[in-house]
Amino acid sequence: MILPLLLAPLLAALLCGLYLRLAQRRHWLDQPNARSSHSKPTPHGGGVGLLSAFVLASILAASEGMLRDPFWWQLSSLALVLMVIGIVDDLVNLPVWLRLVGYSICCSLLLVVLAGGDWLPPGISPWLLWPLLLFGLLWLLNLYNFMDGIDGLAAIQCFLACSGASLLGFLGGAADYALFCLLLALSQLGFLVWNWPPARLFMGDAGSIPIGFLLGGLALYGAGSSAVPLGCWLVLLAAFITDATWTLLDRWRRGEYLAAAHRDHAYQRLSRYWQSHLAVDLLLVVLNALWLFPIALAAWRWPQHQVALVMLAYVPLLVAMYSIRAVEVPSVSRGNR
């Protein structure tokens, strides 16, 4: 197991570095605008190197007799399709409706895969859950894209959530599940070599969309296979889910165009208020270490209480969202992102 775990971050750092040089030569740059949190043109699309390293490390693990379940390759293949859609979108800015069609097809295919196995909770027809699960998957991959707005944040969230889920999986004896989560987590570290504030490379849609999809697939598989209860994933991803959902509902309440670019998220407001992306990243680490992961661990230990524990995790975050909304922030922030 050691070699794939070492390869994942090292290969991610290497491939992202090679992609960075290519993007600089080709001028694949994210240009700053009034809605951006960065101040200079920066290469985007680093998710290509990140996802490629993750898949290659997973293939090595499979060659060593691990990750034998076909589900891992079905999930990874659909994530690579979303990566390709993201590459095209990063380069030519696809229409919203066309992206949603592609996302919906991939999410629907994942649900077909889950419906054909024993991974959904027993006694519940997957076809009855289909609309709810499809909406949840679509929202997760979109909100992950929304939350990829400052240096390091999306990669750190994936690392924290997948590391936590991996530990819970190991504790529960789900070795392959834990390994898949850990490989995805460690791949983020290689990307962070280039995305750590001040970032030299952005993840782009080629990274944020498939990563959100992978997290959703892992959450559903973990719930159905009893590897990690769904409540644990809801807690581990609570910071992103709360910020994105609160902001969307608040913009809808104010009658704003929901598809328009903006800088209303709590993490964006905090980064401008503190004039630092790193401070927001560190806040996410502390929040997960001291609050969210302990609650996720409790939900794993006592799954019969996971609804109450999820509420315990979310209520303070919702209060924080309301408080941050009232904070006056500068219109611009220093730094690259």
C-alpha positions in Angstrom: 0.0 0.0 0.0 3.0 2.3 0.6 4.0 2.9 -3.0 0.6 4.1 -4.3 0.3 6.5 -1.3 3.8 7.9 -2.0 3.1 8.2 -5.7 -0.1 10.1 -5.5 1.3 13.4 -4.1 4.6 13.2 -5.9 3.0 12.5 -9.3 0.4 15.2 -8.7 3.1 17.7 -8.0 5.0 16.6 -11.1 2.1 16.5 -13.5 0.7 19.8 -12.3 4.1 21.4 -12.7 4.3 20.2 -16.3 0.8 21.4 -17.0 1.7 24.8 -15.5 4.5 25.2 -18.0 2.2 24.1 -20.9 -0.5 26.5 -19.8 2.0 29.4 -19.5 3.2 28.8 -23.1 -0.3 28.4 -24.4 -1.6 31.4 -22.4 -4.4 29.4 -20.7 -4.8 32.0 -18.1 -7.6 33.0 -15.7 -7.9 36.8 -16.2 -8.8 38.8 -13.2 -12.1 40.8 -13.3 -14.4 42.6 -10.9 -15.7 39.3 -9.6 -12.4 37.6 -9.1 -10.4 37.1 -5.9 -7.0 37.1 -7.7 -5.2 40.2 -9.0 -3.0 38.8 -11.9 -3.5 36.4 -14.8 -2.9 32.9 -13.5 -2.9 29.5 -15.4 -6.0 27.4 -14.7 -6.9 23.8 -15.4 -4.5 22.3 -12.9 -7.2 19.7 -12.1 -5.9 17.8 -15.2 -2.6 16.9 -13.4 -4.3 16.4 -10.1 -6.9 13.9 -11.4 -4.4 12.2 -13.7 -2.1 11.5 -10.8 -5.0 10.2 -8.6 -6.1 7.8 -11.3 -2.5 6.6 -12.0 -1.9 6.0 -8.3 -5.2 4.1 -8.1 -4.2 1.9 -11.1 -0.9 1.1 -9.3 -2.9 0.1 -6.2 -5.1 -2.1 -8.3 -2.0 -3.8 -9.8 -1.0 -4.6 -6.2 -4.3 -6.4 -5.5 -6.2 -3.5 -4.0 -9.3 -1.6 -5.2 -10.8 -4.8 -6.8 -14.4 -3.6 -6.7 -15.5 -2.4 -10.3 -17.3 0.6 -8.6 -14.0 2.4 -8.1 -13.2 2.3 -11.9 -16.8 3.2 -12.8 -16.7 6.2 -10.5 -13.2 7.3 -11.7 -14.1 6.9 -15.3 -17.1 9.2 -14.9 -14.9 11.7 -13.0 -12.5 11.7 -16.0 -15.4 12.5 -18.3 -16.3 15.5 -16.1 -12.7 16.5 -16.2 -12.8 16.6 -20.0 -15.9 18.7 -19.9 -14.1 21.0 -17.4 -11.1 21.3 -19.7 -13.3 22.4 -22.6 -15.2 24.8 -20.3 -12.0 26.3 -19.0 -10.9 27.0 -22.6 -14.1 28.1 -24.4 -16.6 28.8 -21.6 -19.4 26.4 -22.4 -23.1 27.5 -22.0 -24.6 26.8 -18.6 -27.3 24.5 -20.0 -24.8 22.4 -21.9 -22.6 21.9 -18.8 -25.6 20.9 -16.8 -26.6 18.3 -19.4 -23.2 16.7 -19.2 -23.2 16.8 -15.4 -26.7 15.3 -15.2 -25.7 12.4 -17.6 -22.7 11.5 -15.5 -24.6 11.8 -12.2 -27.4 9.7 -13.6 -25.0 7.0 -14.8 -23.5 6.9 -11.3 -26.9 6.3 -9.9 -27.5 3.5 -12.4 -24.2 1.9 -11.2 -25.3 2.2 -7.6 -28.8 0.9 -8.4 -27.2 -2.2 -9.8 -25.3 -3.1 -6.7 -26.0 -3.5 -3.0 -24.6 -0.1 -2.0 -27.8 1.8 -1.3 -29.5 1.5 2.2 -31.5 -1.7 2.5 -35.2 -1.6 2.2 -35.3 1.6 0.1 -35.9 1.5 -3.6 -33.2 3.4 -5.5 -35.8 4.5 -8.0 -37.8 6.3 -5.3 -34.6 8.1 -4.2 -33.5 8.9 -7.7 -34.7 12.6 -8.0 -33.3 13.4 -4.5 -30.0 11.7 -5.1 -29.6 13.3 -8.5 -30.3 16.7 -7.1 -27.8 16.1 -4.3 -25.0 15.0 -6.6 -25.6 17.9 -9.0 -25.6 20.4 -6.2 -22.4 19.0 -4.6 -20.4 19.2 -7.8 -21.7 22.7 -8.6 -21.2 24.0 -5.1 -17.6 22.6 -5.1 -17.0 24.7 -8.2 -18.5 27.7 -6.5 -16.3 27.3 -3.5 -13.1 27.1 -5.5 -12.5 30.8 -5.4 -9.4 31.5 -3.3 -6.0 29.9 -3.2 -5.8 26.4 -1.7 -9.4 26.3 -0.3 -10.9 23.5 -2.5 -7.8 21.3 -2.3 -7.6 21.7 1.5 -11.3 20.8 1.9 -10.9 17.7 -0.2 -7.8 16.7 1.7 -9.5 17.2 5.1 -12.8 15.4 4.2 -11.1 12.5 2.4 -8.5 12.0 5.2 -11.2 12.0 7.8 -13.4 9.5 5.8 -10.3 7.4 5.2 -9.6 7.1 8.9 -13.2 6.2 9.6 -13.1 3.6 6.8 -10.0 2.0 8.3 -11.5 2.0 11.7 -14.6 0.2 10.3 -12.5 -2.3 8.3 -13.4 -1.0 4.8 -9.8 -1.1 3.6 -10.4 -0.4 -0.1 -12.8 2.4 0.6 -10.3 4.0 3.0 -7.5 3.6 0.4 -9.5 5.2 -2.4 -10.3 8.2 -0.1 -6.7 8.5 1.0 -5.3 8.5 -2.5 -7.7 11.3 -3.4 -6.6 13.2 -0.3 -2.9 12.8 -0.9 -3.2 13.9 -4.5 -4.4 17.2 -3.2 -1.1 17.7 -1.4 0.8 17.5 -4.7 -1.5 20.1 -6.3 -1.1 22.4 -3.2 2.6 22.7 -4.1 1.4 25.0 -6.9 -1.9 26.2 -5.4 -0.8 27.2 -2.0 -1.2 31.0 -1.4 -0.1 32.8 -3.4 -1.2 30.3 -6.1 0.7 29.8 -9.3 -1.9 27.4 -10.7 -5.6 27.2 -10.3 -7.7 24.0 -10.3 -10.3 25.2 -12.7 -13.5 23.4 -13.7 -11.3 20.5 -14.8 -10.6 19.8 -11.1 -13.4 21.2 -9.0 -16.3 19.6 -10.8 -14.9 16.0 -10.9 -13.7 16.3 -7.3 -17.2 17.3 -6.1 -18.5 14.4 -8.1 -16.0 12.0 -6.5 -16.9 13.2 -3.0 -20.6 12.6 -3.8 -20.0 9.1 -5.1 -17.9 8.3 -2.0 -20.6 9.6 0.3 -23.3 7.5 -1.4 -21.2 4.3 -1.6 -20.1 4.7 2.0 -23.6 5.1 3.2 -24.9 2.1 1.3 -22.0 -0.2 2.1 -21.9 0.8 5.8 -18.3 1.9 5.4 -18.9 5.5 6.5 -22.4 6.8 7.4 -23.8 9.6 5.2 -24.0 11.9 8.3 -20.2 11.7 8.6 -19.8 13.1 5.0 -22.4 15.8 5.6 -20.4 16.9 8.6 -17.0 16.7 7.0 -18.2 18.8 4.1 -20.3 21.1 6.3 -18.2 24.3 5.7 -18.6 24.1 1.9 -22.2 23.0 2.0 -23.3 25.7 4.4 -21.5 28.5 2.7 -22.6 27.6 -0.9 -26.2 26.9 0.1 -26.7 29.9 2.3 -25.2 32.2 -0.3 -27.4 30.8 -3.1 -30.6 31.1 -1.0 -29.6 34.6 0.1 -29.0 35.7 -3.5 -32.3 34.1 -4.6 -34.1 36.0 -1.8 -32.6 39.3 -3.1 -33.8 38.5 -6.6 -30.3 38.3 -8.1 -29.4 36.3 -11.2 -28.2 33.0 -9.7 -25.9 32.1 -12.6 -24.0 35.4 -12.5 -20.5 35.5 -11.1 -20.2 37.1 -7.6 -18.1 37.4 -4.5 -20.8 37.0 -1.9 -19.6 33.7 -0.3 -18.5 33.9 3.3 -15.0 32.7 2.4 -14.7 35.4 -0.1 -15.9 38.1 2.3 -13.5 36.8 5.0 -10.6 36.8 2.6 -11.2 40.5 1.7 -11.9 41.4 5.4 -8.6 39.8 6.5 -6.8 40.7 3.3 -5.5 37.1 3.3 -6.4 33.8 1.6 -4.1 31.9 3.8 -6.0 33.0 6.9 -9.3 31.6 5.5 -7.5 28.3 4.6 -6.1 28.0 8.1 -9.6 28.7 9.6 -10.9 25.8 7.6 -8.2 23.5 8.9 -8.9 24.6 12.5 -12.7 24.3 12.1 -12.3 20.7 10.8 -9.7 19.6 13.4 -11.5 21.0 16.4 -15.2 20.9 15.5 -16.2 19.0 12.4 -14.0 15.9 12.5 -14.8 15.1 16.2 -18.5 15.3 15.4 -18.0 13.1 12.3 -16.2 10.6 14.5 -19.1 10.7 17.0 -21.6 10.1 14.1 -19.5 7.1 13.0 -19.4 5.7 16.5 -23.1 6.3 17.2 -24.8 6.3 13.8 -28.3 6.2 15.4 -27.6 9.8 16.5 -26.2 11.1 13.3 -29.2 13.4 12.5 -28.7 15.2 15.8 -25.0 15.3 15.3 -25.3 16.8 11.8 -27.6 19.5 13.3 -25.0 20.1 16.0 -22.4 20.7 13.3 -24.5 22.9 11.0 -26.3 25.3 13.5 -23.1 27.2 14.5 -22.1 27.4 10.9 -25.4 28.9 9.9 -25.1 31.5 12.7 -21.6 32.3 11.4 -23.0 32.7 7.9 -25.5 35.2 9.1 -22.8 37.1 11.1 -20.3 37.2 8.2 -23.0 38.6 5.9 -23.3 41.7 8.1 -19.5 42.4 8.0 -18.4 45.3 6.0 -15.5 44.2 3.7 -13.3 46.0 1.2 -14.2 45.8 -2.5 -10.8 44.3 -3.3 -8.2 42.1 -1.7 -4.4 41.9 -1.9 -2.5 39.0 -3.2 -3.0 36.7 -6.2 -6.2 35.2 -4.9 
